[in-house]
Amino acid sequence: MKRPIIISGPCSAETEEQTIVTCTKLAETGKVNILRAGIWKPRTSPASFEGVGELGLIWLATAKRITGLPIAIEVANAEHVHKALQYGVDYVWIGARTTVNPFSVKEIASVLKGTDVKVLIKNPVNPDLSLWAGAIERIAHTRGIENIWLVHRGFSACGYSEYRNVPLWHLIFDIRRQFPETKMICDPSHICGNRENLFKISQIAADLNYDGLMIESHICPDAAWSDARQQITPAELDVILTSLKWRYENINNSIFSYSLSKLRSEIDQIDSDLFELLSRRMRLAEEIGKLKRTNNVSIYQEQRWNNIIERIVSRAKRLNISETFIRTILDAIHSESISRQNEVMNRS
């Protein structure tokens, strides 16, 4: 069974007592591998608490000495990295706001060159995998930096969501395909933005074979100076970690292997049939495009599209498929159909 990497500690180092007591209690659970704390906090508003700075590094270094556990902090520039090295920080992470800035990433990499500090890279705020991949490559191509982990902290999105940052799990599958040898850590605290959903997101990450979790913890979460709603006590973290089920990546069992192979073969055939049908649908969309071009009729037909959505979504319960999933698939099909018709209608 997998033994996950667990990174935990307060969102921000606030006081010496808060930092050391939180870290000590986390170590006592026997489940936390790495202690973390925010030293410099990149806040949206300058009126918000932006961290205690170097003083927090002194407290965190003390916690390391007391517990024997390695420590991790966020860095955003060369000065932060120099200070981290000065106080014996073992892991640094590049935050979501910094990941998108190639100049900052390059500056950080230049200071880390030749050190044995491990580097964690969080996904950018927006769902742009090229920015994330670019930051990973800049760090990876720096001589002497060999240990790189990725941190999935969710992505910002417009409109209502039950999450502070939506997970968009499918994007994580894409980045893992690009960097298959790199460890992936899930940050449920920043995905959820609240403590109520922490277990749910953590279990999903475990089910998806993540290598570990980064969860914020505080001795008195409601009194925290930053992100109070998403922090939990060390005791509450212990309960979550005890309750989580981490799965085997694979097992040596002939009956399991045969049954899995049989079901996957059925899925492969259905996938083949689905895309044959989609190909036929797109050919029909092109024929419609030709007809509209001949008769000078616009591509988008709002009433027709609304009727399609209503008709298929109404079958969601009978099909045992969520409305959200159906709408996502329909939107993708509609977008491709419009693209095909647009190409036909504007072909010279």
N, C-alpha and C positions, 0 to 999 in steps of 0.2 A: 504494500500500500504506500502511496506517495506521502512523503513528509513535506508539507508545504513550507515555503519561506514566509514568515510572518514579520512584517515591519509595523511597529506601532509606537505611539507617543503623542504628545499634545500637538495640536495644530500650531500653537505658538508657545515658546518658552516665555513665561510671564514673570515668574519669581523663582528664586533658588529652591524654595521649599516645594512649590508646585511641580517644578521640573524633576527634581531628584526623587520625590515621593512617588510621582506617577511612574517614572522609569523603574524604580525599585519594585513597586507592586507588579508591574508588567513582567519583570524578570522572575518574580516569585511564581507566576503562573506556570513557568516551565515550557510555555508554548511560543514565546516571542523570541525571534532570532536576532533582530536588529532594532535598535531604539532610534526614533526620529523625533525631531522638533523643528518648528519654524523659527529661524533666527532673524531673517529679513523677510518681511511679508509684503509681497507685491499687491497692494490693495487698489481697488478701483478709485476710491475717494481718498485724498490726502488727509482727510479728517479722521479716517479710520486708524486703528492701531496697526502700526507697520513694523512691529517687532522691537526687541530690546537690543538687537545687534550683538556685538562681540561679547557682551556680558553673558548672553545665553550660551555661547560656546564654552565658557568657563564652567557653567552649570552642567552642560551636557557631557563635557570631558570628565567631570566629577562622577556623574552617573555611570559613565563607562568604566571608571576605575572601581566603583563600588560593585557593579553587577557583573563585570567581565564581558559584557555584550558590546558588539561594535555599534557605532553611531552613524546616523545619516542626517544630512541637512540639504535644503534647496540652495542652489547658487544661481546667480543671474549675471555675474560679470567676473572679471579677473580678480578684483579685490576680494570678493567673496571666497573664491577658490584659494587665494593666498592665505586668508584667515583660517579656512577649513584645514588646510595642510598644517598650519601652525599649531592647531589644537588637536591634531591627531584624528580628524574625521575619516572614517573608513569608506563611506559611501556618500556620493553627492548626487542629487537629482536635478535635472534641468526641467523647470516648470513649463506649463502649457503656454504661458505668454512668451517665454524665452525661446522655446523650440522653434517658433516661427521666424526668429531673427537670425539669419545666417552669420551676421557680424558678431553677435553675442556668443553663438555656439562656437565659432572659430576662436574667439578670445578665450573662452573657457577651456577649449581643447588645448590651446597653446600652453596654458599654465599646467594642465594635467599631464602633459607629455612627459613620459619617462617615470611617472609615479605609479604606485600600485593601488591607487584609489579606484573603486568600482564606480561606474557611471550609470545612472538610471535616467531614461529619457521619457518624459510624459508626452502623451499625444497633444497636438495643438488644440486650441480652443475650438476652432472650426474643423469640420470633417474634411480635411484636405490631407490625404495620405502622402502626397508628394512632399509637403513641408516636413512631415514626420520622417519620411525616408531620407530626405536631404540632411536633416540633423543627425540621424543615425550614421549616415555615410561619412559626414564630416568628423564625427567622433571616431568612428571605426578606422578611418584612414590616417588618424594621428598615430605616429609610431609610439609604441609602448602602452597604448590603451587597448587592452584585450578583453576586459570583462565588462560587457554592456548588457543591461537589462532594459526592457521596455515597460512602461507603466500606462495602463489603460484607465483614464480618469473620466471618461465620457466626453461628449461634445455639446456645445451650446446649440440651441435650436429655438426658432421663433414659435410663439404660441404656447398653449398650456401643455405641461407634461407633469407626470407624477414624480419625475426626477429633476434634480437641479441641473444635471448634464446627462442627456440621453445616452445610453450605452452604445447603440448602433453596433451590435455584436458582429454583423456581417463585415464591417470595415476591419475589425480585428482579425478575422479570418484572412483577409487580403494581405494585411501587413505581416502576418505570421508566415504566409506563403513566400513573401519576399525575403524574410529573415528567419528561416526555419530553425536555426541553431541558437537563436536568442531567447532568453527566458522572458516570459510575459507575467507581469504582476498586475493584479486588478486593484483599483483604488475605490472600494465601495463608498467611502465617506464622501468623496467629491461627486460620484455618480448620483448618490441619493440626496445629499444635502439635508438629510434627516436621519435619525437613528432607527426609525421604525422599519425601514426597508433594508437595513444593513445585512441581516441574515439572508434574505431572499437573493440579493445580488451576490453575496459571497458564495451561496450554494450554486448559483448559476455558473459562477467562475470556476468553482470546483468541478462541476459537471462538464465544463468545456476544457478541462485539463490545463488550467492556468498553473503556473509554478508557485504562486503565492498571493498574498494579500497585503495591502497597506491600509491600515485602519487607524483612525485618530482616536486617542484615548486621553482622558483628563481625570484627575482625582475628584473634581467637582464640575462636571460639564456645563451645567446651567449657569455657572459663574464665569465661564471662559471668556476671554477678551476678544476672541475671534471664532467664528463658525461654531457657536455653542450647540446649535441644534443637531449637528452631525457627529458630535463626540460622545463617547461612552466611557464609563469607568473601567478600570482594569478588570474588575470582577465581572462586569457585563460582557467584556470582550472574552473572558475565559469561558463564559457560558456559550457564547456564539461559536467559539472555536471547538469546544467540546461537542457541540451539536452537529457541526458540519460533517458531511460524508464526502470524503475524497475517494475517487474511483481509481480502479486499475486502468492504466493506459491500454493494456492488452493482457490476455491470460492464455495459458497453454492448456486448452480444453477442446478436444476434437468435436464434441457435440455442439458446444458454443460456436466454434469456427464454422461447422457445416451449416448450422441454422442461420448464422449471420450471412454467410455466403449466399444461401438460397434467397433470403430476403433482399439482399443487395442486388441480386440478379433481376428480381422482379422490379425493383426500383429503376435499374438501368433500362429495362425494357419500357417501363412507363415514361421515363425521361425521353427516350427515343421517340415514342409515340407523341408525346406532348409537343416536342419541337417540330415534328413533321406536321402536326396540326397547325402550329403557329406559323410555319412556313407557308402553308396553304392560305391561312388567314391574311398574311401580308401580301400574297399574290392577288387576293381578292381586293385588298385595300388599294393596290396599284391600279387594278381595273376600274375601281370606283373613281380614283384620281383622274384617269383618262376620260371617263364619262363627265366628270365635273369640268375638266378643262374644255372639252368640246362644247359644253353648254354654259361656260363662263359662270360656274357656281362655286362659291367659297368652300374651302376645305372643312373648316370647323362648323359643325351642325349641332348647336347646343341642345336642342330638344332630343335629337337622336342619341347623343351621348348620355344625357340624363336618364333616358329610358333604359339604356343598356345597364347603367349603374344600378338603377332601381330594380330592374329585373333580376340581375345576378346577385346583388346584395341580399335581396329578399329570400334567397335560397341558402344563405349562410348557415342558418341553424340546421336545416335538413342535411346539408353537406358536411356539417361538423367542422366548419372552417370559420375563423374569426372574420368579422367584417373588415377589420383593419388590414388583414392579409389580402383579402379579396380586392379592396380598394387599391392597395399597393401594386398588385399584379395588373389590375385594369389600367392604372395610370401608366405603367411601363408599356403595356400593349398599345394604349392610345397614343402615347408619345411616339412610338416607333411607326404606327400607322400614319400619323400626321407627317412624320418625316418622309416616309415613302411617297405619300400623295403630293407633298410639296416638291419633291424631286421630279415626279412625273409631270406635274402641272407647269413647272418652270424649265423643263428640259428644252433646249434650243433645237 
